[in-house]
């Protein structure tokens, strides 16, 4: 599965968005994690934000299976659950 990653503007330096995305990629090597762009063909879009505002611009991005937001560590745990469920259904 191709998982597109879109980052917010990064106004909260206490939440290392890139490190969290790298950790997900390391934990799920069976998926291809790529930076999301308008021409990216992706199954799922993961929007990694540093706060509840979730200011990342996702206009023009159209993943096949949906969009997930990570605003904190708790959200990342829920995203892992979703990825695990998607793996079971394949």
C-alpha positions as CSV (number, residue, x, y, z in Angstrom):
1,X,0.0,0.0,0.0
2,X,1.2,3.5,-0.8
3,X,0.8,5.9,2.1
4,X,1.2,9.6,1.3
5,X,2.5,11.8,4.0
6,X,1.7,15.5,4.3
7,X,3.2,17.7,7.0
8,X,1.8,20.8,8.6
9,X,3.7,24.1,8.9
10,X,5.6,22.9,12.0
11,X,4.7,25.6,14.5
12,X,5.0,23.2,17.4
13,X,8.7,22.1,17.8
14,X,7.8,19.7,20.6
15,X,6.3,17.2,18.2
16,X,8.9,15.9,15.8
17,X,6.7,15.1,12.8
18,X,9.4,13.7,10.6
19,X,10.7,11.4,13.3
20,X,7.2,10.1,13.9
21,X,6.8,9.4,10.1
22,X,10.1,7.6,10.0
23,X,9.1,5.5,13.0
24,X,5.9,4.5,11.2
25,X,7.8,3.6,8.0
26,X,10.2,1.5,10.1
27,X,7.3,-0.3,11.9
28,X,5.4,-0.9,8.6
29,X,8.1,-1.9,6.0
30,X,5.4,-3.6,3.9
31,X,4.0,-0.2,3.0
32,X,5.6,2.4,0.8
33,X,5.6,5.8,2.6
34,X,6.1,8.8,0.3
35,X,5.7,12.6,0.5
36,X,2.3,13.4,-0.8
37,X,2.0,15.6,-3.8
38,X,-0.8,16.4,-6.2
39,X,0.4,13.8,-8.6
40,X,1.0,11.1,-6.1
41,X,-1.1,8.0,-6.6
42,X,-1.7,6.9,-3.0
43,X,-4.0,4.5,-1.1
44,X,-4.0,6.4,2.1
45,X,-3.0,10.0,3.2
46,X,-1.4,10.6,6.5
47,X,-1.5,14.2,7.6
48,X,1.0,14.7,10.4
49,X,0.4,17.9,12.4
50,X,1.9,19.3,15.5
51,X,-1.4,20.6,17.1
52,X,-5.1,20.4,16.9
53,X,-5.4,23.2,14.3
54,X,-4.2,20.7,11.6
55,X,-3.3,23.5,9.1
56,X,-1.7,21.3,6.4
57,X,-3.1,22.1,3.0
58,X,-4.5,18.9,1.5
59,X,-6.3,20.4,-1.4
60,X,-5.7,18.5,-4.6
61,X,-4.8,15.3,-2.7
62,X,-7.1,12.4,-3.4
63,X,-6.2,9.1,-1.6
64,X,-8.2,6.0,-2.5
65,X,-8.9,4.8,1.0
66,X,-9.1,8.0,3.1
67,X,-7.3,10.5,5.2
68,X,-5.9,10.1,8.7
69,X,-4.7,12.9,10.9
70,X,-1.9,12.6,13.5
71,X,-1.9,15.5,16.0
72,X,-0.2,13.7,18.9
73,X,1.1,10.3,20.1
74,X,-2.4,9.1,20.8
75,X,-3.4,9.7,17.2
76,X,-0.4,7.8,16.0
77,X,-1.4,4.8,18.1
78,X,-4.8,4.9,16.4
79,X,-3.2,5.2,13.0
80,X,-1.2,2.0,13.8
81,X,-4.5,0.3,14.6
82,X,-5.9,1.3,11.2
83,X,-2.8,0.1,9.4
84,X,-3.0,-3.2,11.2
85,X,-6.6,-3.6,10.3
86,X,-5.9,-2.7,6.6
87,X,-3.1,-5.3,6.6
88,X,-5.5,-8.0,7.8
89,X,-8.0,-7.2,5.1
90,X,-5.4,-7.6,2.3
